[in-house]
C-alpha cells in the first residue's frame, strides 16, 4: 500500500487471499488491519501457534535445500520459539486450558508427526520455500500478492503445497472445498511455466493428542477459479467504494484484537475511498 496525496486513506496497490477473507469475515476488521494499520491489542494463540509451526516447517525445508539433511526437532522448536516471541508474549490471548508451555509441547508432537511423514522427505527438487508471487488476477482489480509455502519440481510438473494446522483431520471433500487459495496460486504460477503441469495439494497436520499428518491433492477447477475471481471483483468494488461496517458474532469477536477500536468506531467519513 502507498499513501494518497491527500494523506487520507492509503492507496491499495495489491490484495491477498487473506485480506479478501478478512473482509468477508468482517469489513471493519479488514479496515483496522489493512487500511488503518492499527496494532492489535491481543492476538489469539491459535493464530500465533499456526504461524510458529509454519516457521518450523519452513526451517525444515530450508535445511534440506541448503544442506541436504533434515534438522533435528530441537532446531525446529528453536524456529517455533523465535516466531512465537516475535508476536510479543504479553499480547497473546490463550484459549481455555492452554498456555505457552502446553502449546509448545503440542508443537513438538506435531513436528515429529510432520518429520515422520513422507511429505517431509520430498521426491523432487525444492524450487521455492515461502516464495511470494504477485500479478494481475482479475482485470480492474489491484494485483494479488500470494505466498507459496512450498514448490517442488517433479519431472515435468510443479507441485504447489499450502501447509495447514487443524484441530481435526481433513477429508478429501474438505480439501476440495478450500481450493480457492491454491487455485489462485496456480493461476499466478501458470503464466510463467510455459504450459507445464501444475499439481496442487494441502499438507495438514492435526493438533490432537496423537497428531496426524496427511496430504490432500486438490483438483484444478476452472469454474471454482472463475468464481474466486468474481469474489475478488465484488470485494474490491466494496472496498473501493468505502463500504466498511462491523460484523459482530461470537466467532468473529471472541479473539479479535480490535475490540477497543471497534467500540469507538462511529462510521467512515463521507467520501472516503481507496483509489488506486
C-alpha positions as CSV (number, residue, x, y, z in Angstrom):
1,X,0.0,0.0,0.0
2,X,1.1,3.6,-0.7
3,X,-0.3,6.8,0.7
4,X,-2.8,9.0,-1.1
5,X,-1.5,12.5,-1.9
6,X,-4.3,13.9,0.3
7,X,-2.9,11.9,3.3
8,X,-6.3,10.3,4.0
9,X,-6.7,6.7,3.3
10,X,-3.9,4.6,1.7
11,X,-3.9,3.5,-1.9
12,X,-4.4,-0.2,-2.1
13,X,-1.9,-1.4,-4.7
14,X,-2.5,-5.1,-4.0
15,X,-4.8,-7.6,-2.4
16,X,-4.3,-11.1,-1.0
17,X,-6.4,-14.1,-0.3
18,X,-6.1,-13.4,3.5
19,X,-7.2,-9.8,3.0
20,X,-10.2,-10.7,1.0
21,X,-11.1,-13.5,3.5
22,X,-10.8,-11.0,6.4
23,X,-13.1,-8.5,4.5
24,X,-15.7,-11.3,4.0
25,X,-15.5,-12.1,7.7
26,X,-15.7,-8.5,9.0
27,X,-15.2,-5.4,6.8
28,X,-14.3,-3.3,9.9
29,X,-11.6,-5.7,11.0
30,X,-10.2,-5.5,7.5
31,X,-10.2,-1.7,7.7
32,X,-8.3,-1.7,11.0
33,X,-5.7,-4.3,9.9
34,X,-5.1,-3.4,6.2
35,X,-6.1,0.3,5.8
36,X,-5.7,2.0,9.2
37,X,-3.0,-0.5,10.2
38,X,-3.9,-0.3,13.9
39,X,-1.9,-2.7,16.1
40,X,-4.0,-5.4,17.6
41,X,-4.5,-5.3,21.3
42,X,-4.4,-9.1,21.6
43,X,-3.6,-11.9,19.2
44,X,-5.3,-15.3,19.5
45,X,-2.9,-18.1,20.5
46,X,-4.2,-20.2,17.6
47,X,-3.0,-17.7,15.1
48,X,0.4,-17.4,16.7
49,X,0.6,-21.2,17.0
50,X,-0.1,-21.7,13.3
51,X,2.5,-19.1,12.3
52,X,5.1,-20.6,14.6
53,X,4.6,-24.1,13.3
54,X,4.8,-22.7,9.8
55,X,8.1,-21.2,10.7
56,X,9.4,-24.5,12.0
57,X,8.3,-26.3,8.8
58,X,10.0,-23.6,6.7
59,X,13.2,-24.2,8.7
60,X,13.0,-27.9,7.9
61,X,12.7,-27.4,4.1
62,X,15.3,-24.6,4.2
63,X,17.8,-27.0,5.8
64,X,17.0,-29.7,3.2
65,X,17.6,-27.2,0.4
66,X,20.9,-25.8,1.9
67,X,22.5,-29.0,3.4
68,X,20.5,-31.9,2.0
69,X,19.8,-33.0,5.6
70,X,16.7,-32.7,7.8
71,X,17.3,-30.7,11.0
72,X,16.7,-32.2,14.5
73,X,13.4,-31.4,16.3
74,X,15.4,-29.1,18.6
75,X,16.2,-26.8,15.7
76,X,12.6,-26.8,14.5
77,X,11.5,-25.8,18.0
78,X,14.0,-23.0,18.1
79,X,12.4,-21.6,14.9
80,X,9.0,-22.1,16.6
81,X,10.1,-20.2,19.7
82,X,11.6,-17.3,17.7
83,X,8.4,-16.8,15.7
84,X,6.3,-17.1,18.9
85,X,8.3,-14.5,20.7
86,X,8.1,-12.1,17.7
87,X,4.4,-11.6,18.3
88,X,5.1,-10.3,21.8
89,X,4.2,-12.8,24.5
90,X,2.2,-10.1,26.5
91,X,-0.3,-9.8,23.7
92,X,-1.2,-13.4,23.2
93,X,-4.7,-14.5,24.3
94,X,-5.0,-18.2,25.2
95,X,-7.9,-20.5,24.9
96,X,-9.3,-22.4,27.8
97,X,-6.8,-24.8,29.2
98,X,-3.9,-23.5,27.0
99,X,-0.7,-21.8,27.9
100,X,2.7,-21.3,26.3
101,X,4.2,-24.5,27.7
102,X,1.3,-26.7,26.7
103,X,1.2,-25.3,23.2
104,X,5.0,-25.7,22.7
105,X,4.7,-29.3,23.8
106,X,1.9,-29.8,21.3
107,X,4.1,-28.2,18.6
108,X,6.8,-30.7,19.4
109,X,4.4,-33.6,18.8
110,X,3.1,-32.2,15.6
111,X,6.5,-31.5,14.2
112,X,7.6,-35.1,15.0
113,X,4.5,-36.3,13.1
114,X,5.4,-34.0,10.2
115,X,9.0,-35.2,10.0
116,X,8.0,-38.9,10.1
117,X,5.7,-38.3,7.1
118,X,6.9,-38.8,3.5
119,X,6.0,-35.2,2.8
120,X,9.0,-34.1,4.9
121,X,11.3,-36.0,2.5
122,X,10.1,-34.8,-0.9
123,X,10.6,-36.7,-4.1
124,X,11.7,-33.9,-6.3
125,X,13.7,-30.7,-6.3
126,X,12.7,-27.8,-4.0
127,X,12.1,-24.8,-6.2
128,X,10.8,-22.3,-3.6
129,X,10.0,-22.0,0.1
130,X,7.7,-19.3,1.4
131,X,8.0,-17.7,-2.1
132,X,6.0,-14.5,-2.9
133,X,4.2,-14.2,-6.3
134,X,2.5,-11.1,-7.5
135,X,0.4,-10.4,-10.6
136,X,-2.9,-9.4,-12.1
137,X,-5.6,-11.9,-11.0
138,X,-8.7,-10.0,-12.3
139,X,-8.8,-7.1,-14.7
140,X,-9.7,-3.9,-12.9
141,X,-8.6,-5.2,-9.5
142,X,-5.3,-4.5,-7.8
143,X,-2.6,-7.1,-8.2
144,X,-2.8,-10.1,-6.0
145,X,0.1,-11.0,-3.7
146,X,0.4,-14.7,-2.9
147,X,2.9,-16.6,-0.8
148,X,3.6,-20.3,-1.6
149,X,4.6,-22.5,1.3
150,X,6.5,-25.0,-0.8
151,X,7.0,-25.5,-4.5
152,X,8.6,-28.8,-5.8
153,X,9.7,-29.7,-9.3
154,X,8.8,-33.4,-10.1
155,X,9.8,-34.3,-13.7
156,X,7.6,-32.2,-15.9
157,X,5.2,-30.8,-13.2
158,X,5.3,-28.2,-10.5
159,X,3.8,-29.2,-7.2
160,X,2.4,-26.3,-5.1
161,X,1.7,-27.0,-1.4
162,X,0.0,-25.0,1.2
163,X,0.6,-26.2,4.8
164,X,-2.1,-26.1,7.4
165,X,-2.6,-26.9,11.1
166,X,-6.0,-28.2,12.1
167,X,-8.0,-29.3,15.1
168,X,-9.2,-32.4,13.3
169,X,-8.3,-34.4,10.2
170,X,-9.4,-33.1,6.8
171,X,-11.5,-35.1,4.4
172,X,-10.8,-35.0,0.7
173,X,-14.0,-33.1,0.3
174,X,-12.9,-30.5,2.8
175,X,-9.6,-30.0,1.0
176,X,-11.5,-29.5,-2.3
177,X,-13.9,-27.1,-0.6
178,X,-11.0,-25.0,0.4
179,X,-9.5,-25.0,-3.1
180,X,-9.7,-21.2,-3.7
181,X,-6.3,-20.3,-2.3
182,X,-4.5,-23.0,-4.3
183,X,-6.4,-22.2,-7.4
184,X,-5.3,-18.6,-7.1
185,X,-1.6,-19.8,-6.7
186,X,-2.0,-21.9,-9.8
187,X,-3.4,-19.1,-11.8
188,X,-0.5,-16.8,-10.9
189,X,2.2,-19.5,-11.4
190,X,0.7,-20.8,-14.6
191,X,1.8,-17.7,-16.5
192,X,5.5,-18.4,-16.1
193,X,5.5,-22.2,-16.6
194,X,5.3,-22.5,-20.4
195,X,2.4,-24.8,-20.3
196,X,3.9,-27.3,-17.8
197,X,1.5,-29.1,-15.5
198,X,0.8,-27.7,-12.0
199,X,-0.3,-30.0,-9.2
200,X,-2.0,-28.6,-6.1
201,X,-2.1,-30.0,-2.6
202,X,-2.7,-29.2,1.1
203,X,-0.4,-30.7,3.7
204,X,-2.4,-30.8,7.0
205,X,-1.1,-31.8,10.5
206,X,-3.7,-32.1,13.3
207,X,-3.5,-30.7,16.8
208,X,-4.8,-33.9,18.5
209,X,-3.2,-35.9,21.4
210,X,-1.6,-38.0,18.7
211,X,-1.1,-35.6,15.7
212,X,-1.7,-37.0,12.2
213,X,0.0,-35.6,9.1
214,X,-1.9,-36.0,5.7
215,X,-1.6,-34.7,2.2
216,X,-4.7,-33.9,0.1
217,X,-4.5,-33.2,-3.6
218,X,-6.8,-30.5,-5.0
219,X,-8.2,-30.8,-8.5
220,X,-8.0,-27.8,-10.7
221,X,-11.5,-26.5,-11.3
222,X,-11.9,-23.7,-13.8
223,X,-15.4,-22.9,-12.6
224,X,-14.2,-22.5,-9.0
225,X,-11.3,-20.3,-10.2
226,X,-13.8,-18.1,-12.1
227,X,-16.0,-17.9,-9.0
228,X,-13.0,-16.9,-6.9
229,X,-12.2,-14.1,-9.4
230,X,-15.8,-13.0,-9.1
231,X,-15.5,-12.8,-5.3
232,X,-12.3,-10.7,-5.6
233,X,-14.1,-8.4,-8.0
234,X,-17.1,-7.8,-5.8
235,X,-15.0,-7.5,-2.6
236,X,-12.8,-4.9,-4.4
237,X,-15.8,-3.0,-5.5
238,X,-17.0,-2.8,-1.9
239,X,-13.5,-1.8,-0.6
240,X,-13.0,0.8,-3.3
241,X,-16.5,2.2,-2.5
242,X,-15.5,2.7,1.1
243,X,-18.0,0.1,2.4
244,X,-16.9,-0.7,5.9
245,X,-19.1,-2.0,8.8
246,X,-18.7,-4.3,11.8
247,X,-20.0,-7.9,11.6
248,X,-20.3,-8.9,15.2
249,X,-20.6,-12.6,16.1
250,X,-19.3,-14.9,18.8
251,X,-16.9,-16.4,16.4
252,X,-15.6,-13.1,15.0
253,X,-15.3,-11.2,18.2
254,X,-14.0,-13.7,20.8
255,X,-10.3,-13.4,19.9
256,X,-10.4,-10.2,17.9
257,X,-7.6,-7.8,18.6
258,X,-9.6,-4.7,17.8
259,X,-12.3,-4.6,20.5
260,X,-11.4,-1.1,21.7
261,X,-11.2,0.4,18.2
262,X,-14.4,-1.4,17.2
263,X,-16.3,0.1,20.2
264,X,-15.0,3.6,19.4
265,X,-15.8,3.4,15.7
266,X,-18.6,5.8,14.6
267,X,-18.6,5.2,10.8
268,X,-16.5,6.3,7.8
269,X,-16.0,9.9,6.9
270,X,-18.0,10.9,3.8
271,X,-16.3,10.5,0.5
272,X,-13.5,8.2,1.7
273,X,-12.4,5.6,-0.8
274,X,-9.4,3.6,-1.8
275,X,-8.4,4.8,-5.2
276,X,-5.5,3.1,-7.0
